[in-house]
Every structure is written in structure tokens, then in C-alpha cells.
């Protein structure tokens, strides 16, 4: 069966979570190195065929069939959540949305490799990581709707706040990892104590000073952190070749720690590579850089128009590498999941979408005083003065209405 046949496979039921391919579009060769190159770790081809790999096969073999089916459920549900959020933004219900379409395997594979005590420092697109850390997806919706500051408890979920300042989360993650190290929670051989940190970034963020400073400190202090770069090929409108002269994973060499490129559309490969690097960090062997080679199928954000800077033929190439389609095909070929399972997941996705729609439009507006609260731990006179001035300003409207 051809790539086009695989990607265009009809849905088992409900919404088609696979990215359809237009056979009428002439698909040219991808841009330079768009296949990931010979160094890229891949365990599933785009056709859903298993690629043996002596270094990582044992990690995958440790997963039960239930675990493997769970990865598919994660992929489908987080994609459906993302599609629903995108639609809600287009309907004026969200101020902005940052889609992860096409990057589901990179996030789910990495997120499921984390242990409960590990800490994740996201950027602003890591909805799949949030999902795996037990964050209610409506908390993310609330933040993008403007009724919440993203105020989940990082201590509860070990998932820190979304970071809009590009690359800043790398510094925070590096600092946290240095603290973990000094607390003695590394290299103890206690699987429930040894802790790793993951800091997420996009390919564009690797050009930021914050990211490189984080690399320096992590390398010098041998900190227990995994830098996870989702290379989706575009830093908003700038392609990889405008950002770097070498593959991103090779940057690690200059900072004194290992780097590896993995097929970011292959959930098994991402899980295996991340598991290995997290184990390495927890054991006290220091930092590493993972480059998940993937593609941003949607716009950078809903305020972006990718047709202005990339050609549709390039998108068609990446549709053939859809992470959900390839994984489903492998599960079916191995007899790990059957039609009843896929139908149940589709039904659950429908229920999730309905819940997201209803919960979004019925979400109460925040109290205006919230903008002054939780700014400082202790009472702060400037904030109190600003709050009083704002209330006085509000009172003038009531006087006019009276």
C-alpha cells in the first residue's frame, strides 16, 4: 500500500484524525534534509512498519499492549482537543490558539516517558505534555480565553507555567535541575527519588540567548536536564536554513553533552529516546539534547497565515508522515488493537470535543480584581494603590449611569 493510501485511510468512526492527502497535488522532493537524515532514530516508518533498533528495542518491548493502546488514545484525544480549540478561536471564543497539529507524537512520546517526580518546563504549545501530566485541558483553554493566568499548581503536576517569552523556560528548567542536583535527588539508584527535568523549545528558540545560556550552565554543572527541541521546521515564517548551518542536535557537541535526532512523528521512537535520556539524567550523567524532527501542520498561531511563506506542496509531503495514521496502522498490523478499540477512542474523542465546547462557552468571566491578586506573595503597597485607583475609575461609570 502506498503512502497516499495509508494517509487517506477512512476513519473508523466519527472524526477523521488523520491528515488527508490531495492526490491531485504534485509533491516535489522535500526541502534539504527534510527526511531527517541517516542519524535520525526511527522505529516506525510512515507506512507503519517496524524498524528494528538494537539500542532502543528493549525500551519499547517493556511496554505492555495496554500501554501501547494508551499512546494511541493520547494521540487521538489531544489532536481532537487541539482541533476543537482551533475552531473555538475561529468562532471568537478564544483570544488566540497555538496548535500542536502534527506534533502530537513528539509530545505524547516524551510526556509518557516522564516519571511522576520529573518536572516539565513548557513553552506555549505543549498541550500534549500537559495532558500526560494530568492537567485539565480546560485550564489551558481558560488561559487562552483570558479568564485565567494559567494558574495550575506546578508542585501538584510537576508541569510548570506556559512561557510566552521565547526560550526563557530553558533557563528556568536549568536552574530547577541544578536545585534538584543540590538536593541530592540524582544518582541515588532510587527510582522513586531520582529526578530529571525536561525543558521544551522550538527550533527558533535555539537561536535565543536564553537557550544557549541554559546549555552552558547545564553542561558545566552536569545538571539532570533533557533539552527537548520540537523542530517543526519553521520559526514562525523562518525555515531551518535561515536559523542554523548545522542540524540542531549537533549543537550539543559544543556544550559538552550528547545530542540525538529522533523522528518526531514516530511516537515509539520519541518514547524510547526520551526514556533513555531521562534515565541518563536521573543517574547523574548530566544533560542531553533531543531534537524531535517533526512538522507544524497548522499555522504558528491562529494569528498567522502560513500560506504567505510556505508552499502547499511541502505540507503535502509531511501529510504522508502523519503520526496518528502510522501508529494506528502498526497497532492493527500487530493485532494490538481492534476495531472495537478504535471505535471506542473515536467515541471518547467526540465526548471530549463536546465537553470542551460546552465548558468554554459557559466559562464564567473572572473577577476584575484578579489582575491585582497573586502578583506578590506578600501585600505590596503599589499594587494596593493601583487596585484602589482602578476601583475609583470604575465608580465613575456607575455615577454616569445613575
C-alpha positions in Angstrom: 0.0 0.0 0.0 1.3 3.4 -0.9 1.9 6.4 1.5 -1.1 8.1 0.0 -3.3 5.1 0.7 -2.2 4.9 4.3 -2.7 8.6 5.0 -6.1 8.6 3.2 -7.5 5.6 5.1 -11.1 6.4 6.1 -11.7 6.9 9.8 -13.0 4.0 11.8 -15.8 6.3 13.1 -16.6 9.9 13.8 -14.0 12.5 13.0 -11.0 11.6 10.8 -8.0 12.3 12.9 -5.6 11.6 10.1 -4.4 14.3 7.8 -5.8 13.7 4.4 -3.7 14.0 1.3 -4.8 15.5 -2.0 -3.7 13.1 -4.7 -4.0 15.9 -7.4 -1.2 17.9 -5.8 2.2 17.2 -7.3 4.5 16.5 -4.4 8.1 17.6 -5.1 11.1 16.5 -3.1 11.1 18.0 0.4 13.5 20.8 1.3 17.1 19.9 2.2 17.3 17.3 5.0 13.5 17.1 5.3 13.8 13.3 5.7 15.8 13.7 8.9 19.0 12.2 7.5 20.7 8.9 8.3 21.3 9.8 12.0 17.6 10.1 12.8 16.2 7.4 15.1 13.1 5.9 13.7 11.2 2.8 14.9 8.1 3.2 12.7 8.2 4.1 9.1 5.4 6.5 7.7 3.8 3.3 6.4 3.6 1.9 9.9 6.3 -0.7 9.5 8.6 -1.5 12.5 12.3 -0.7 12.1 14.5 -2.8 14.4 16.9 -0.9 16.5 19.2 -2.7 19.0 19.7 0.3 21.1 16.0 1.1 21.7 14.1 -2.2 21.1 14.3 -3.2 24.7 12.7 0.0 25.9 9.8 -0.5 23.6 9.5 -4.2 24.5 8.9 -3.2 28.1 5.6 -1.5 27.1 2.5 -3.6 27.6 -0.2 -3.8 25.0 -2.3 -1.6 27.2 0.5 0.9 27.3 0.7 0.8 23.5 -3.0 1.3 23.1 -2.8 4.2 25.6 -0.4 6.0 23.4 -2.9 5.9 20.5 -5.7 7.1 22.8 -3.5 10.0 23.9 -2.6 10.9 20.3 -6.2 10.9 19.1 -7.6 12.8 22.1 -5.0 15.5 22.2 -5.4 16.1 18.4 -9.2 16.3 18.8 -8.8 18.8 21.7 -6.5 20.9 19.6 -8.8 20.9 16.6 -11.7 21.9 18.8 -9.7 24.7 20.4 -8.7 26.0 17.0 -12.4 26.0 15.9 -13.4 27.8 19.1 -10.8 30.5 18.4 -12.1 31.0 14.9 -15.6 31.4 16.3 -14.3 34.2 18.6 -14.4 32.2 21.8 -10.6 32.3 22.4 -8.3 35.2 22.0 -5.6 33.1 20.4 -4.7 29.4 20.0 -1.3 27.8 19.4 -1.9 24.5 17.6 0.2 21.3 18.0 -1.2 19.7 14.9 1.4 17.3 13.5 3.5 17.4 16.7 1.3 15.0 18.8 3.8 12.1 18.7 6.7 14.3 19.8 4.8 15.4 22.9 2.9 12.2 23.8 6.0 10.1 23.4 8.1 12.4 25.5 5.4 13.0 28.1 4.7 9.3 28.7 8.4 8.7 29.3 8.4 11.1 32.3 8.1 9.7 35.8 5.8 11.3 38.4 8.7 13.1 40.2 10.2 14.6 37.0 9.5 18.2 36.1 8.5 19.7 32.8 9.1 23.3 31.7 6.9 24.1 28.7 6.8 26.8 26.1 3.3 27.6 24.9 2.5 24.8 22.6 3.0 21.8 24.9 -0.7 20.8 25.3 0.2 17.1 24.8 2.8 17.3 27.6 0.2 19.0 29.9 -2.2 16.1 29.0 0.2 13.5 30.1 0.9 15.3 33.3 -2.7 15.3 34.3 -3.5 19.0 33.7 -7.2 19.5 33.0 -7.2 20.8 29.3 -9.8 23.4 30.2 -7.1 25.1 32.3 -5.2 25.7 29.1 -8.4 26.9 27.4 -9.1 29.2 30.2 -5.7 30.8 29.8 -6.2 31.4 26.1 -9.7 32.6 26.7 -8.2 35.2 29.1 -10.1 34.2 32.2 -7.2 32.5 34.0 -3.5 33.1 34.3 -2.6 29.5 33.7 -2.7 29.1 37.5 -2.3 25.3 37.8 -0.1 24.2 40.6 3.3 23.2 39.3 4.0 21.4 42.6 1.0 19.2 42.1 1.6 18.2 38.4 5.3 18.9 38.1 4.3 20.8 35.0 5.3 24.5 35.2 3.5 27.5 33.7 3.4 28.2 30.0 6.2 30.6 29.0 5.5 33.1 26.3 9.0 34.7 26.4 10.8 32.6 23.8 13.4 30.3 25.4 13.0 31.6 28.9 11.7 28.3 30.1 15.2 26.8 29.4 16.8 29.0 31.9 14.1 28.2 34.5 14.4 24.4 33.8 18.2 24.5 34.0 18.0 26.3 37.3 15.5 23.9 38.7 17.6 21.0 37.6 20.6 22.5 39.4 18.5 22.7 42.5 17.4 19.0 42.1 21.1 18.1 41.9 21.9 20.0 45.1 19.0 18.4 46.9 20.6 15.0 46.3 17.8 13.7 44.1 20.1 12.4 41.4 22.1 9.3 41.1 20.8 7.6 44.3 19.6 4.5 42.4 16.1 5.0 44.0 13.7 5.0 41.0 11.1 7.0 43.1 13.6 9.7 44.1 16.0 10.3 41.3 14.6 13.2 39.3 15.1 14.6 35.8 13.9 17.9 34.3 12.7 18.5 30.7 12.8 21.9 29.1 10.8 22.3 25.8 11.6 24.6 23.0 11.0 25.0 19.3 13.7 25.2 16.6 13.5 29.0 16.5 14.2 29.2 20.3 17.6 27.6 19.8 18.7 30.9 18.3 17.8 32.8 21.6 20.4 33.7 24.1 18.4 32.3 27.0 18.6 28.8 25.5 22.3 28.9 24.9 22.9 30.2 28.4 20.9 27.3 29.7 23.1 24.9 27.7 26.2 26.5 29.1 25.1 26.2 32.8 23.7 22.7 32.3 26.8 21.5 30.6 29.3 23.0 33.1 27.3 21.8 36.2 26.3 18.4 34.7 22.7 19.2 35.5 20.0 16.4 35.3 18.1 18.0 32.4 16.9 16.9 29.0 16.5 19.8 26.4 13.7 18.7 24.1 13.5 20.7 20.9 10.5 20.2 18.7 12.0 21.1 15.3 8.8 21.8 13.4 10.8 23.3 10.5 9.5 26.9 10.9 10.3 29.6 13.5 7.0 31.4 12.6 8.0 32.3 9.0 11.7 31.5 9.1 12.8 28.0 7.8 15.5 26.0 9.4 18.1 27.0 6.8 17.7 30.6 7.9 18.3 29.7 11.6 21.3 27.3 11.6 24.1 25.9 9.5 24.1 22.6 11.3 21.4 20.1 12.5 20.1 21.3 15.8 21.0 18.1 17.7 24.7 18.6 16.8 24.7 21.9 18.8 25.0 19.8 21.9 28.6 18.9 21.0 29.8 22.5 21.6 28.3 22.4 25.1 29.8 19.1 26.1 26.8 16.8 26.2 25.2 14.4 23.8 22.5 15.2 21.2 20.2 12.9 19.3 17.8 13.4 16.5 14.6 11.4 16.6 11.6 11.1 14.2 9.2 13.4 16.0 6.3 11.8 14.1 7.1 8.4 15.5 5.7 8.0 19.0 7.6 4.8 19.8 10.9 6.3 18.8 10.3 9.5 20.8 9.3 7.5 23.8 12.4 5.3 23.6 14.9 8.1 23.0 13.4 10.2 25.8 13.3 7.3 28.2 17.0 6.7 27.6 18.0 10.3 28.0 15.8 10.8 31.2 17.4 7.7 32.7 20.8 9.1 31.9 19.9 12.4 33.6 18.5 10.7 36.7 21.6 8.6 37.2 23.8 11.7 37.3 25.3 11.6 33.8 24.1 15.1 33.0 22.2 16.9 30.3 21.3 16.0 26.8 19.6 17.5 23.8 16.8 15.7 21.9 15.8 17.1 18.5 12.3 15.7 17.6 12.3 16.2 13.8 8.6 16.9 13.0 6.5 19.5 11.2 4.0 22.2 12.2 1.0 21.3 10.1 -1.1 24.3 11.1 -0.2 28.0 11.5 2.3 29.2 14.1 -0.7 30.6 15.9 -4.2 31.4 14.8 -3.0 35.0 14.1 -0.5 33.6 11.5 -1.1 32.8 7.8 1.5 30.2 6.7 0.4 30.4 3.1 2.4 33.6 2.9 5.7 31.9 3.4 5.5 28.1 2.7 4.2 26.2 -0.3 1.4 23.7 -0.1 3.4 21.0 -1.7 5.7 20.9 1.3 2.7 20.4 3.6 1.6 17.6 1.3 4.9 15.8 1.9 4.5 15.9 5.6 0.9 14.8 5.5 2.3 11.5 4.3 4.2 11.2 7.6 1.1 11.7 9.9 2.0 10.4 13.3 -1.5 9.1 14.1 -2.0 7.2 10.9 1.3 5.4 11.0 0.8 4.3 14.6 -2.7 3.1 14.0 -1.6 1.1 11.1 1.1 -0.6 13.2 -1.2 -1.4 16.0 -3.6 -3.0 13.6 -0.9 -5.0 11.8 0.4 -6.3 15.1 -3.0 -7.2 16.4 -2.5 -5.0 19.4 -5.8 -3.1 18.9 -9.0 -4.0 17.1 -11.9 -2.2 15.5 -13.8 -2.0 18.8 -10.9 -0.2 20.4 -10.6 2.4 17.7 -14.3 3.0 17.7 -14.3 3.5 21.5 -11.5 6.0 21.2 -13.4 7.9 18.5 -16.4 8.0 20.7 -14.3 9.3 23.6 -12.9 12.0 21.3 -16.4 13.1 20.4 -17.3 13.3 24.1 -14.2 15.3 24.8 -14.9 17.7 22.0 -18.5 18.3 23.2 -17.2 18.9 26.7 -14.6 21.4 25.5 -17.2 23.4 23.5 -19.7 23.5 26.4 -17.2 24.2 29.1 -15.6 27.0 27.1 -18.8 29.0 26.2 -20.1 28.6 29.8 -16.9 29.6 31.5 -17.6 32.5 33.9 -15.8 35.8 33.5 -13.1 36.4 36.0 -13.3 39.0 38.8 -11.6 42.1 37.7 -9.7 42.2 41.0 -7.8 39.1 39.8 -5.4 41.2 37.8 -4.1 42.6 41.1 -4.1 39.4 43.1 -1.2 37.0 43.4 1.3 39.5 41.9 3.4 39.3 45.0 3.5 36.8 47.8 3.3 39.5 50.5 1.0 42.6 50.4 2.5 45.3 48.2 1.6 48.9 48.6 2.0 49.8 44.9 -0.4 47.1 43.9 -2.9 48.1 46.6 -2.7 51.7 45.4 -3.3 50.6 41.8 -6.2 48.5 42.8 -7.8 51.4 44.7 -7.3 53.7 41.7 -8.9 51.2 39.4 -12.0 50.9 41.7 -12.3 54.6 41.8 -12.2 54.7 38.0 -14.9 52.0 37.8 -17.1 54.0 40.2 -17.1 56.9 37.7 -19.0 54.8 35.2 -21.6 54.0 37.8 -22.1 57.7 38.5 -22.6 58.4 34.9 -25.2 55.6 34.6 -27.0 56.9 37.7 
